[in-house]
Amino acid sequence: MSRISHIELDDSNLPPPTPEIEQERKVAIYDLLEDNSFTLPKRDERAAPDGPYRVGLSIREKRLVFDILTEAQEKAAEFHLSLSPFRQVVKDYWQICESYFDAVKNMPPSQIETIDMARRGIHNEGARILTERLEGKAEIDNDTSRRLFTLVCVLHFGS
């Protein structure tokens, strides 16, 4: 049961997303809920509540906030991560996504594939940073990190 069963983004203070960003968000949430690995490690010699977990993601005071609840809606953990390590990779990711969205409309498949490979590389870098930032707070696999990074980008885009 070491997984996320529900995820909620607090985008109440953000501008409305573009159709492309909304699509990225929907796909990331769907994929995340279908298959993920998320565990809260033991901290300060006390065991963390068992999952599955309900995860709330938000940006507050220029920090990425993970609000983790149990299925019974009891507080399991909360941690705040600085957005500074994510700024450049998020910026690069949205720039390459913009190029990708434009390419899909106008370019041949070979050029689209080249842009998509670059997009995946930047996405992998963002997922790596997220995994590092969560070390000691939550244990996640690579696919979960990639999907969570997409949601961080969605939140970061509007902030």
C-alpha distance (Angstrom), angle and dihedral (degrees) to the residues before:
residue distance angle dihedral
M1 . . .
S2 3.79 . .
R3 3.74 94.9 .
I4 3.78 146.8 96.6
S5 3.80 111.3 -99.1
H6 3.80 97.3 176.7
I7 3.78 133.9 19.5
E8 3.76 128.2 -169.3
L9 3.79 128.3 -174.2
D10 3.76 118.3 -152.0
D11 3.77 100.1 -144.2
S12 3.81 94.8 149.6
N13 3.81 92.7 120.1
L14 3.80 95.4 44.1
P15 3.80 129.8 93.7
P16 3.82 115.9 -104.3
P17 3.81 110.7 -79.6
T18 3.78 122.9 -113.9
P19 3.82 115.2 -109.8
E20 3.82 89.6 -103.3
I21 3.79 93.1 51.8
E22 3.80 91.1 46.1
Q23 3.81 89.2 52.5
E24 3.84 91.8 49.3
R25 3.80 88.5 50.9
K26 3.80 94.9 49.2
V27 3.80 93.5 47.7
A28 3.82 92.8 47.0
I29 3.81 92.6 49.6
Y30 3.80 93.1 46.0
D31 3.82 93.1 47.6
L32 3.80 92.3 43.9
L33 3.79 94.0 52.6
E34 3.80 91.9 45.3
D35 3.79 94.6 54.4
N36 3.79 129.1 5.9
S37 3.76 143.6 131.2
F38 3.80 118.1 -143.6
T39 3.79 125.9 160.1
L40 3.76 132.0 170.6
P41 3.80 108.9 -140.3
K42 3.77 125.4 -137.6
R43 3.80 109.4 -85.9
D44 3.78 129.3 -163.6
E45 3.81 90.0 -4.2
R46 3.79 92.9 -59.8
A47 3.76 123.8 112.0
A48 3.79 118.9 -116.9
P49 3.80 118.5 -123.5
D50 3.77 113.5 -90.6
G51 3.79 121.3 -105.5
P52 2.87 163.5 -106.9
Y53 3.79 91.5 118.4
R54 3.75 137.8 -155.9
V55 3.80 108.0 -140.5
G56 3.77 126.0 -159.4
L57 3.80 117.7 -166.5
S58 3.77 123.0 -165.2
I59 3.76 143.1 146.1
R60 3.79 114.5 -120.4
E61 3.78 125.8 171.0
K62 3.82 91.1 -11.1
R63 3.80 92.1 -53.9
L64 3.78 131.2 112.3
V65 3.79 107.7 -122.4
F66 3.79 124.8 -156.5
D67 3.80 110.9 -165.4
I68 3.81 108.3 -170.3
L69 3.80 122.7 -165.2
T70 3.78 132.3 175.2
E71 3.80 120.5 -118.1
A72 3.82 86.4 -95.9
Q73 3.83 87.1 58.7
E74 3.81 93.4 -111.4
K75 3.81 118.0 144.5
A76 3.82 110.0 -97.4
A77 3.81 100.7 168.1
E78 3.76 144.8 -32.1
F79 3.75 126.5 -156.9
H80 3.78 134.9 175.6
L81 3.79 122.6 -149.4
S82 3.76 126.6 -165.3
L83 3.80 112.4 -113.3
S84 3.81 92.1 -146.5
P85 3.82 96.0 91.2
F86 3.82 89.6 51.8
R87 3.81 100.5 46.9
Q88 3.80 100.2 89.5
V89 3.79 97.1 38.6
V90 3.83 91.3 48.0
K91 3.80 90.3 49.2
D92 3.82 90.9 48.7
Y93 3.79 91.1 45.7
W94 3.81 94.0 53.7
Q95 3.81 91.7 45.7
I96 3.79 92.0 53.0
C97 3.81 90.7 43.4
E98 3.80 89.4 54.3
S99 3.80 89.3 52.1
Y100 3.79 89.8 47.4
F101 3.83 93.6 50.0
D102 3.82 89.8 49.9
A103 3.80 92.5 45.2
V104 3.79 92.7 53.2
K105 3.80 88.5 59.8
N106 3.80 98.7 45.8
M107 3.80 116.5 12.8
P108 3.78 136.0 79.3
P109 3.82 118.6 -101.2
S110 3.82 94.1 -103.2
Q111 3.81 92.0 59.8
I112 3.79 92.0 43.4
E113 3.80 89.2 53.1
T114 3.81 91.9 52.2
I115 3.81 91.9 51.8
D116 3.80 90.8 45.0
M117 3.82 91.1 53.5
A118 3.81 89.5 53.3
R119 3.80 90.1 46.9
R120 3.81 91.1 52.6
G121 3.81 90.8 49.3
I122 3.79 92.5 54.2
H123 3.81 89.9 43.7
N124 3.81 90.2 53.1
E125 3.80 89.9 51.1
G126 3.80 90.8 52.6
A127 3.80 90.9 48.5
R128 3.80 90.0 50.6
I129 3.81 91.0 52.3
L130 3.81 90.9 48.5
T131 3.81 91.8 50.4
E132 3.81 89.9 50.7
R133 3.80 92.8 47.9
L134 3.82 91.0 50.3
E135 3.81 93.4 50.3
G136 3.80 109.3 129.9
K137 3.80 91.1 10.8
A138 3.82 103.2 64.6
E139 3.77 134.8 -3.5
I140 3.80 114.9 -136.3
D141 3.78 136.1 167.5
N142 3.80 124.3 -123.5
D143 3.82 96.5 -97.2
T144 3.80 91.6 49.7
S145 3.79 90.1 48.5
R146 3.81 91.4 50.9
R147 3.81 92.4 50.9
L148 3.79 93.1 45.4
F149 3.81 89.8 48.6
T150 3.81 89.2 56.0
L151 3.80 88.8 54.5
V152 3.81 90.8 47.6
C153 3.82 87.3 53.8
V154 3.81 91.0 50.6
L155 3.81 90.7 52.5
H156 3.79 93.9 40.8
F157 3.80 91.8 50.0
G158 3.77 92.9 66.0
S159 3.77 98.8 37.3
